Structure formats: C-alpha cells, structure tokens
C-alpha cells in the first residue's frame, strides 16, 4: 500500500520527490513521508486536492472512500 499512496501523492501534485510534494502541499517532508507509510488522513487528501486542483471525487474513489457506482 505504501507504493500506492506515494504514487498518488506524486500524481496529484505533479512532483517526484517527497520534499517537493511537501513544499507543494505546505507540509513538512517528514509528515508527507509518514502519510506514504501509514496513510493519508481524509482531511489532508481534501486539502491536497484543493491545493493542486486534483479532482476530489476521483481521489475519494481511488482511496476506496466512495463507491464509483
């Protein structure tokens, strides 16, 4: 699951490194690393979507929090 979360963060922000992702979303790089390891809180997913113009509904489906049907 770690790889999937990290890939989502990279995709949503358009950045490749954890430090660059952290700068883009306004969080410390250790926090972003922890998200990649243990999970991204829903409120942070929403925050990232707003900050990066990523589609929130797509994110909710991708994380399994919303049924696409």
N, CA and C of each residue as an Amber inpcrd file, in Angstrom:
protein
   207
   0.8210000  -1.2010000   0.0000000   0.0000000   0.0000000   0.0000000
   0.8630000   1.2630000   0.0000000   2.0340000   1.1910000   0.6100000
   2.9330000   2.3410000   0.6770000   3.1890000   2.9080000  -0.7170000
   3.4990000   2.0410000  -1.6490000   3.8200000   2.4670000  -3.0140000
   2.6180000   3.1760000  -3.6480000   1.4450000   2.6660000  -3.4170000
   0.2280000   3.2500000  -3.9950000  -0.0250000   4.6630000  -3.4730000
   0.1490000   4.8530000  -2.1730000  -0.0610000   6.1890000  -1.5870000
   0.9860000   7.1720000  -2.1060000   2.2280000   6.7300000  -2.1750000
   3.2890000   7.5960000  -2.6670000   3.0510000   7.9660000  -4.1300000
   2.6330000   7.0090000  -4.9150000   2.3340000   7.2990000  -6.3190000
   1.1750000   8.2720000  -6.4520000   0.1600000   8.1330000  -5.5960000
  -0.9570000   9.0760000  -5.6440000  -0.4760000  10.4810000  -5.3040000
   0.3320000  10.6120000  -4.2590000   0.8630000  11.9250000  -3.8870000
   1.6480000  12.5380000  -5.0380000   2.4660000  11.7440000  -5.6880000
   3.2540000  12.2300000  -6.8190000   2.3440000  12.6370000  -7.9770000
   1.3610000  11.8100000  -8.2530000   0.4370000  12.0910000  -9.3580000
  -0.3960000  13.3450000  -9.0800000  -0.9310000  13.4360000  -7.8790000
  -1.8060000  14.5580000  -7.5310000  -1.0630000  15.8890000  -7.5370000
   0.2070000  15.8640000  -7.1600000   0.9600000  17.1160000  -7.0640000
   1.8130000  17.4010000  -8.2900000   2.0800000  16.3800000  -9.1010000
   2.9620000  16.5660000 -10.2510000   4.4280000  16.6400000  -9.8610000
   4.7400000  16.2050000  -8.6620000   6.1170000  16.2350000  -8.1540000
   6.6460000  14.8110000  -8.0270000   7.9740000  14.6710000  -7.9700000
   8.5520000  13.3270000  -7.8950000   9.1690000  13.0050000  -6.5440000
   9.6200000  14.0070000  -5.8060000  10.2520000  13.7310000  -4.5150000
   9.3060000  14.0770000  -3.3710000   9.5260000  13.4280000  -2.2540000
   8.7080000  13.7010000  -1.0730000   8.8760000  15.1460000  -0.6280000
  10.0820000  15.6630000  -0.6970000  10.3100000  17.0600000  -0.3070000
   9.5460000  18.0200000  -1.2210000   9.5360000  17.7460000  -2.5090000
   8.8080000  18.6080000  -3.4460000   7.3010000  18.5080000  -3.2190000
   6.8100000  17.2900000  -2.9670000   5.3940000  17.1100000  -2.6470000
   5.0570000  17.9270000  -1.4000000   5.8930000  17.8280000  -0.3730000
   5.6560000  18.5480000   0.8810000   5.6010000  20.0560000   0.6570000
   6.5310000  20.5770000  -0.1280000   6.5190000  22.0120000  -0.4240000
   5.2240000  22.4160000  -1.1230000   4.7930000  21.5850000  -2.0570000
   3.5950000  21.9090000  -2.8430000   2.3390000  21.9420000  -1.9820000
   2.2600000  21.0380000  -0.9960000   1.0450000  20.9660000  -0.1690000
   1.1960000  21.6890000   1.1680000   2.3560000  22.3060000   1.3960000
   2.5390000  23.1060000   2.5980000   2.7040000  22.3160000   3.8770000
   3.3020000  21.1590000   3.7750000   3.5560000  20.3240000   4.9420000
   5.0360000  19.9640000   5.0060000   5.5090000  19.5750000   6.1780000
   6.8990000  19.1580000   6.3510000   7.1030000  17.8120000   5.6550000
   8.3090000  17.6120000   5.1230000   8.5630000  16.3730000   4.3840000
   8.4250000  15.1260000   5.2460000   8.6900000  15.2280000   6.5560000
   8.5300000  14.0500000   7.4090000   7.0540000  13.6680000   7.5550000
   6.1910000  14.6750000   7.5180000   4.7480000  14.4080000   7.5690000
   4.3070000  13.6860000   6.3080000   4.7650000  14.1390000   5.1570000
   4.4000000  13.5010000   3.8910000   4.9560000  12.0780000   3.8460000
   6.1550000  11.8760000   4.3430000   6.7380000  10.5290000   4.3980000
   5.8720000   9.6230000   5.2720000   5.4230000  10.1420000   6.4000000
   4.5630000   9.3600000   7.3020000   3.2490000   9.0080000   6.6100000
   2.6840000   9.9570000   5.8500000   1.4630000   9.6570000   5.0960000
   1.7110000   8.5140000   4.1350000   2.8260000   8.5440000   3.4380000
   3.1340000   7.4950000   2.4650000   3.2630000   6.1460000   3.1580000
   3.7910000   6.1480000   4.3560000   3.9930000   4.9010000   5.0970000
   2.7120000   4.3790000   5.7590000   1.9590000   5.2890000   6.3810000
   0.8630000   4.8560000   7.2590000  -0.5240000   5.2460000   6.8010000
  -0.6260000   6.1050000   5.8090000  -1.9330000   6.5360000   5.3290000
  -2.0890000   8.0390000   5.3740000  -2.8390000   8.5320000   4.4170000
  -3.0930000   9.9670000   4.3260000  -4.4680000  10.2330000   4.9300000
  -4.5350000  11.0720000   5.9460000  -5.8360000  11.3590000   6.5430000
  -6.7850000  11.9760000   5.5040000  -8.0650000  11.6360000   5.5760000
  -9.0310000  12.1580000   4.5970000  -9.0040000  13.6790000   4.4690000
  -8.8700000  14.3890000   5.5910000  -8.8590000  15.8480000   5.5110000
  -7.6380000  16.3640000   4.7510000  -6.5420000  15.6080000   4.7900000
  -5.3510000  16.0020000   4.0380000  -5.5090000  15.6880000   2.5510000
  -6.1950000  14.6000000   2.2360000  -6.4790000  14.2980000   0.8290000
  -7.3090000  15.4380000   0.2330000  -8.2990000  15.8910000   0.9770000
  -9.1290000  17.0040000   0.5140000  -8.2730000  18.2560000   0.3380000
  -7.4240000  18.5320000   1.3160000  -6.5380000  19.6960000   1.2550000
  -5.6160000  19.6310000   0.0400000  -5.0590000  18.4560000  -0.2230000
  -4.1690000  18.2740000  -1.3710000  -4.9390000  18.4970000  -2.6670000
  -6.1500000  17.9580000  -2.7390000  -6.9640000  18.1410000  -3.9450000
  -7.2450000  19.6160000  -4.2000000  -7.5730000  20.3420000  -3.1600000
  -7.8460000  21.7700000  -3.3090000  -6.5730000  22.5150000  -3.7210000
  -5.4560000  22.1940000  -3.0740000  -4.1960000  22.8950000  -3.3440000
  -3.6620000  22.6230000  -4.7450000  -3.9670000  21.4450000  -5.2860000
  -3.3750000  21.0560000  -6.5720000  -4.3910000  20.9970000  -7.6990000
  -5.6490000  21.2970000  -7.3860000  -6.7170000  21.2320000  -8.3870000
  -6.9660000  19.8010000  -8.8730000  -6.6730000  18.8180000  -8.0200000
  -6.9200000  17.4140000  -8.3330000  -8.3910000  17.1180000  -8.0650000
  -8.9970000  16.3160000  -8.8970000 -10.4210000  16.0250000  -8.7550000
 -10.7030000  15.2700000  -7.4550000 -11.4650000  15.8990000  -6.5700000
 -11.7590000  15.3160000  -5.2630000 -12.5390000  14.0120000  -5.3740000
 -13.5150000  13.9440000  -6.2490000 -14.2860000  12.7090000  -6.3910000
 -13.3990000  11.5620000  -6.8590000 -12.4880000  11.8390000  -7.7850000
 -11.5430000  10.8000000  -8.2160000 -10.7090000  10.3120000  -7.0410000
 -10.2430000  11.2440000  -6.2210000  -9.4270000  10.8720000  -5.0620000
 -10.2200000  10.0040000  -4.0850000 -11.4560000  10.3830000  -3.8200000
 -12.2790000   9.6020000  -2.8840000 -12.5070000   8.1870000  -3.3900000
 -12.7020000   8.0340000  -4.6800000 -12.8610000   6.7000000  -5.2720000
 -11.5390000   5.9410000  -5.2070000 -10.4360000   6.5970000  -5.5710000
  -9.1310000   5.9460000  -5.5790000  -8.7370000   5.4290000  -4.2000000
  -9.1250000   6.1380000  -3.1520000  -8.7980000   5.6940000  -1.8000000
  -9.8250000   4.7200000  -1.2260000 -10.8620000   4.4370000  -1.9960000
 -11.8570000   3.4740000  -1.5460000 -12.8690000   4.0440000  -0.5740000
 -12.9530000   5.3660000  -0.4860000 -13.8760000   6.0040000   0.4390000
 -15.2180000   6.3000000  -0.1960000 -15.3130000   6.1090000  -1.5040000
 -16.5520000   6.3780000  -2.2270000 -16.7010000   5.3170000  -3.2980000
 -17.8910000   4.7660000  -3.4050000 -18.1730000   3.7500000  -4.4230000
 -18.3980000   4.4280000  -5.7550000 -17.6680000   4.0030000  -6.7960000
 -17.8160000   4.6570000  -8.0990000 -19.1520000   4.4130000  -8.7720000
 -19.9320000   3.4920000  -8.2760000 -21.2090000   3.1690000  -8.9140000
 -22.2530000   4.1490000  -8.6070000
